[in-house]
Amino acid sequence: MKMIVATFFLALLLGATDARAQCAGPKRVAFQRGTTTAVLKGAVGASKAVCYQLRVRAGQRMIVHLASPARVARFTVIPEGYDVEPIAGAEDVDNWEGVLDATGDYTISVHAPRAGQTYTLEVTIPPAERRAGASSRAAAAPCGDFSGVYQTQYGPLRLTRAGDQVRGVYTTHQENDSTVTGTVRGNVLSGRWTEPGGGKGSFTFTLDPDGRSFTGSWANDGYRVRTEWGGHCP
């Protein structure tokens, strides 16, 4: 009798997790530097599902939108581990928004009634709201001459200078801090930036005459286009 009950339960479980069991992937979601939304286009293959995975911290909000012809494609959001249930309210839907209660890798399974169905998936992780206490501490930190905490377009950048060498950290959507390393020549700091998701490239900062702010730019390796990156002491 126990064997019959166990077999029946397993059949129900496999039916409920069919999209996950036949998943193609997962493919890692990568956010372009300075953005909070990733746009992914694809088509459901013969396996009936395509899976994407991204790491999100506890307390962060995730917004997912799926567009497809005739709105037939659907997605399911699954917490880390294939032996757990999908997030409540995020199963077989084309729109979902919620705050995640645990840090980990979340899987988004895109599925459709037939193979070849095209879709566009948008995943947004809005910037986390900074606590008032943390903001006050950052604002009170000494700053100037490429040393201290600078407020930038991409959030606080903490730089530590030793002679003409500078190291720094800033926070991205990944769980770990991203880093910058560079060398100061006169009023110019140039070097490399690296993010835990695999992104890397070059940057150049030029210190303003006041010594407490800088203007500059960054670029991904392999690209000529440069984007503004400046900062100032609060």
HELIX and SHEET records of a PDB file:
HELIX    1   1 LYS A    2  ALA A   16  1                                  15    
HELIX    2   2 ASP A   18  ALA A   21  1                                   4    
HELIX    3   3 PRO A   69  ARG A   71  5                                   3    
HELIX    4   4 ALA A  132  ALA A  140  1                                   9    
SHEET    1   A 4 CYS A  23  ARG A  28  0                                        
SHEET    2   A 4 ALA A  49  VAL A  56  1                                        
SHEET    3   A 4 GLY A 104  HIS A 111 -1                                        
SHEET    4   A 4 ARG A  74  ILE A  78 -1                                        
SHEET    1   B 4 THR A  37  ALA A  43  0                                        
SHEET    2   B 4 THR A 118  THR A 124 -1                                        
SHEET    3   B 4 ARG A  61  ALA A  67 -1                                        
SHEET    4   B 4 ASN A  95  VAL A  99 -1                                        
SHEET    1   C 9 THR A 227  GLU A 228  0                                        
SHEET    2   C 9 SER A 213  ASN A 220 -1                                        
SHEET    3   C 9 LYS A 200  LEU A 207 -1                                        
SHEET    4   C 9 VAL A 188  THR A 194 -1                                        
SHEET    5   C 9 SER A 178  ARG A 185 -1                                        
SHEET    6   C 9 GLN A 165  TYR A 170 -1                                        
SHEET    7   C 9 GLY A 155  ALA A 162 -1                                        
SHEET    8   C 9 GLY A 148  THR A 152 -1                                        
SHEET    9   C 9 GLY A 231  HIS A 232 -1                                        
END                                                                             
